Amino acid sequence: MPELMDKYMPVLIDGAINVLLAALILIVGLMIASKVNTLICKTGEKYENLDDTLFRFLGSVGKYIILAFVIIAVLNRFGVQTASIVALLGAAGLAVGLALQGTLTNLAAGVMLLLFRPYKVGDFIEAAGRFGNVTEIDLFTTILQTFDNQQIIIPNSQIWGNQIINHSHHKVRGVDMHFGVAYKENTDAVREVIDSVLESHPHILKDPAPFVEVETLNDSSVDFLVRPFCMGENYFDILYSVPESIKKALDEKGIEIPFPHRKLIIEKES
């Protein structure tokens, strides 16, 4: 019996030491992984111009990468050959990456959108041929709400790398409108009528002053470019209310708004 104890005691001691070291590595690794996750998430919360969603994702990625190394270190303590496991995980990761190529493209685009923030929730944007109010941005999609209450879900890969128009980026917006009058009309009188309409509108700013000038001498009309300025939240109110007001004001002054005419000449054969 003493001989057996002498024989197996070193093995038992080594085993106990390995178990203790493995437990210590696991505990320390879990603590470090948790700290890294918390640190990255708090970095996103600390700065208002950084997106929390991106940093929560990066925190999770950092946490699981550390946990993967911790598990490999624990297995090494018990004599497990981890080289083959790492190779297997690499091959599995490559296979999954190829299978989810489109999803990973959306993920990469989502990271770029959340990092550079060309738009934020609440902005009105035009992207991927769509226009609407941004209601949600995540790592894979951007969700828009249209004026007729449709929900449009756009993959981020269709947005990043293409033209993005953010209508809400600047507080003050110019509203471009075009009006045509007949050649016989006095342009100064037309400008006076348009100016009076713009001046009476409660949402049109005095500074910067509205721009009202002749833009084009068309085939059958003299075309004015009218660009009043307003706060961004009043953009659509002006875009859809001012044209009617200008039309009524021009009618009251007897100023003709031309429309295409076609003249037919009928000749009778003798």
C-alpha positions in Angstrom: 0.0 0.0 0.0 2.7 2.5 0.8 4.4 1.6 -2.5 1.2 2.3 -4.4 0.8 5.7 -2.6 4.4 6.5 -3.5 3.7 5.5 -7.1 0.5 7.4 -7.7 1.0 10.4 -5.3 2.9 12.5 -7.8 0.3 11.8 -10.5 -2.5 12.9 -8.1 -0.6 16.0 -7.1 0.0 16.9 -10.7 -3.6 16.3 -11.5 -4.7 18.4 -8.6 -2.4 21.2 -9.6 -3.6 21.1 -13.2 -7.3 21.3 -12.0 -6.5 24.2 -9.7 -4.6 26.0 -12.4 -7.3 25.3 -15.0 -9.9 26.7 -12.5 -7.8 29.7 -11.9 -7.3 30.3 -15.6 -11.0 29.9 -16.2 -12.0 32.3 -13.4 -9.4 35.0 -14.4 -10.4 34.6 -18.0 -14.1 35.1 -17.3 -13.3 38.2 -15.2 -11.1 39.6 -18.0 -13.7 38.9 -20.6 -16.5 40.5 -18.6 -14.3 43.6 -17.9 -13.4 44.0 -21.6 -17.0 43.7 -22.6 -18.0 46.3 -20.0 -15.1 48.7 -20.9 -16.0 48.6 -24.6 -19.8 49.2 -23.9 -19.0 52.1 -21.6 -16.8 53.6 -24.2 -19.8 53.8 -26.5 -22.0 55.3 -23.8 -19.4 57.9 -22.9 -19.4 59.7 -26.2 -22.7 60.8 -27.7 -21.5 60.7 -31.2 -20.7 57.0 -31.0 -23.4 54.4 -31.5 -24.2 52.1 -28.6 -25.3 49.2 -30.8 -21.9 49.0 -32.5 -20.0 49.0 -29.2 -22.3 46.4 -27.6 -21.5 44.2 -30.6 -17.8 44.9 -30.4 -17.9 44.2 -26.6 -19.5 40.8 -27.3 -17.0 40.0 -30.0 -14.1 40.8 -27.6 -15.6 38.8 -24.8 -16.1 35.6 -26.9 -12.6 35.9 -28.4 -11.1 36.0 -24.9 -13.3 33.1 -23.8 -12.1 31.1 -26.8 -8.4 31.6 -25.8 -9.3 30.7 -22.1 -10.9 27.4 -23.2 -7.9 26.5 -25.3 -5.6 27.3 -22.3 -7.7 25.2 -20.0 -7.6 22.2 -22.4 -3.8 22.6 -22.7 -3.5 22.2 -18.9 -5.1 18.7 -19.2 -2.8 17.7 -22.1 -5.3 18.0 -24.9 -3.7 18.8 -28.2 -5.5 22.0 -29.2 -3.8 22.5 -32.6 -6.2 20.3 -34.3 -9.2 21.9 -32.5 -8.0 25.4 -33.7 -7.6 24.1 -37.2 -11.1 22.6 -37.1 -12.6 25.8 -35.8 -10.8 27.8 -38.5 -12.1 25.5 -41.2 -15.6 25.7 -39.7 -15.3 29.5 -39.5 -14.3 29.7 -43.2 -17.2 27.4 -44.2 -19.7 29.5 -42.2 -18.2 32.7 -43.7 -18.7 31.5 -47.2 -22.2 30.3 -46.5 -23.1 33.7 -44.9 -21.2 35.9 -47.3 -24.2 38.2 -48.0 -24.9 38.4 -44.3 -21.3 39.3 -43.5 -21.4 42.0 -46.2 -24.4 43.5 -44.5 -22.6 43.2 -41.1 -19.5 45.0 -42.5 -21.7 47.8 -44.0 -23.6 48.1 -40.7 -20.4 48.5 -38.8 -19.3 51.3 -41.2 -22.7 53.0 -40.9 -22.7 52.9 -37.2 -19.1 54.1 -37.0 -19.3 57.0 -39.4 -23.0 57.8 -38.8 -24.1 59.4 -42.1 -27.6 59.4 -40.6 -29.3 58.7 -37.3 -32.7 57.6 -36.0 -35.2 60.3 -36.8 -33.5 61.6 -39.9 -35.3 61.7 -43.3 -33.1 60.1 -45.9 -33.0 58.9 -49.5 -31.1 55.7 -49.8 -31.2 52.6 -52.1 -33.9 54.3 -54.1 -36.2 54.8 -51.1 -37.2 57.8 -49.0 -38.5 57.8 -45.4 -37.9 58.5 -41.8 -35.2 56.3 -40.1 -36.8 54.4 -37.3 -34.1 51.8 -36.5 -30.5 51.1 -37.4 -28.9 47.8 -36.6 -25.8 45.8 -37.7 -27.6 44.2 -40.7 -30.5 46.5 -41.8 -31.9 50.0 -41.7 -35.6 50.4 -41.3 -37.5 53.4 -42.8 -41.1 54.5 -42.3 -42.7 56.2 -45.3 -45.3 59.0 -45.3 -48.1 56.4 -46.0 -46.9 54.3 -43.0 -45.1 51.6 -44.9 -42.2 49.9 -43.2 -39.2 49.5 -45.5 -36.3 47.2 -44.4 -33.1 47.8 -46.4 -30.0 45.6 -46.1 -27.1 47.8 -45.1 -25.0 46.6 -48.0 -27.4 48.3 -50.4 -26.9 51.6 -48.6 -23.2 51.8 -47.8 -21.1 52.6 -50.9 -24.0 54.3 -52.6 -25.4 57.8 -52.6 -27.1 58.7 -49.3 -29.1 62.0 -49.1 -29.7 63.1 -45.5 -32.5 65.7 -45.6 -32.2 66.3 -41.8 -28.5 66.9 -41.5 -28.8 70.7 -41.6 -31.2 72.6 -39.4 -32.0 75.1 -42.1 -33.3 73.9 -45.5 -33.9 75.5 -48.9 -37.1 74.4 -50.7 -36.7 74.5 -54.5 -39.9 75.2 -56.5 -40.4 76.2 -60.1 -43.2 78.4 -61.6 -43.8 79.4 -65.2 -45.6 82.5 -66.4 -46.4 83.7 -69.9 -43.9 85.8 -71.9 -46.3 88.8 -71.9 -46.2 89.1 -68.1 -43.9 91.6 -66.4 -41.3 89.7 -64.5 -41.0 92.4 -61.8 -44.7 92.1 -61.1 -44.5 88.3 -60.9 -41.6 88.5 -58.5 -43.5 90.9 -56.3 -46.5 88.6 -56.1 -44.2 85.6 -55.2 -42.3 87.7 -52.6 -45.6 88.7 -50.9 -46.7 85.1 -50.6 -43.4 84.0 -49.1 -43.3 86.9 -46.7 -46.7 86.1 -45.3 -45.9 82.4 -44.6 -45.2 81.8 -40.9 -42.5 79.1 -41.4 -40.4 80.8 -44.1 -37.3 82.5 -42.7 -36.3 86.1 -43.3 -32.6 85.2 -43.0 -31.4 83.8 -45.3 -33.8 85.6 -47.6 -35.8 83.7 -50.2 -34.3 83.4 -53.6 -36.7 84.4 -56.5 -35.2 84.8 -59.9 -35.8 83.9 -63.6 -34.1 80.6 -64.2 -35.1 79.6 -67.8 -36.6 81.1 -70.9 -38.6 78.1 -72.0 -40.5 77.5 -75.2 -43.8 78.8 -73.9 -43.0 80.2 -70.5 -40.6 82.2 -68.4 -39.6 79.9 -65.5 -38.8 81.2 -62.1 -36.7 79.4 -59.5 -38.2 80.0 -56.0 -36.1 78.9 -53.0 -37.4 79.9 -49.6 -35.5 78.8 -46.5 -37.0 77.2 -43.4 -36.2 75.0 -40.4 -35.9 71.3 -41.4 -39.1 70.3 -39.6 -41.2 72.7 -41.8 -39.7 71.5 -45.1 -42.6 69.4 -46.3 -45.2 71.9 -45.1 -43.7 74.6 -47.3 -43.1 72.2 -50.2 -46.8 71.2 -50.4 -48.5 74.4 -49.3 -46.7 77.3 -51.0 -47.3 76.3 -54.7 -51.0 76.5 -54.2 -50.7 79.9 -52.5 -48.6 81.2 -55.3 -51.0 79.9 -57.9 -54.0 81.6 -56.2 -52.0 84.9 -55.8 -51.0 84.9 -59.5 -54.6 84.2 -60.5 -55.8 87.2 -58.4 -53.4 89.5 -60.2 -54.5 88.1 -63.6 -51.0 86.8 -64.3 -51.2 84.0 -66.8 -49.7 80.6 -66.1 -49.2 79.0 -69.5 -49.8 75.4 -70.4 -49.0 73.6 -73.6 -51.2 74.5 -76.6 -51.5 72.9 -80.0 -52.9 74.8 -82.9 -54.5 72.8 -85.7 -54.9 74.3 -89.2 -57.5 72.6 -91.4 -57.3 73.3 -95.1 -60.2 72.4 -97.4 -59.2 71.0 -100.8 -60.7 72.8 -103.7 
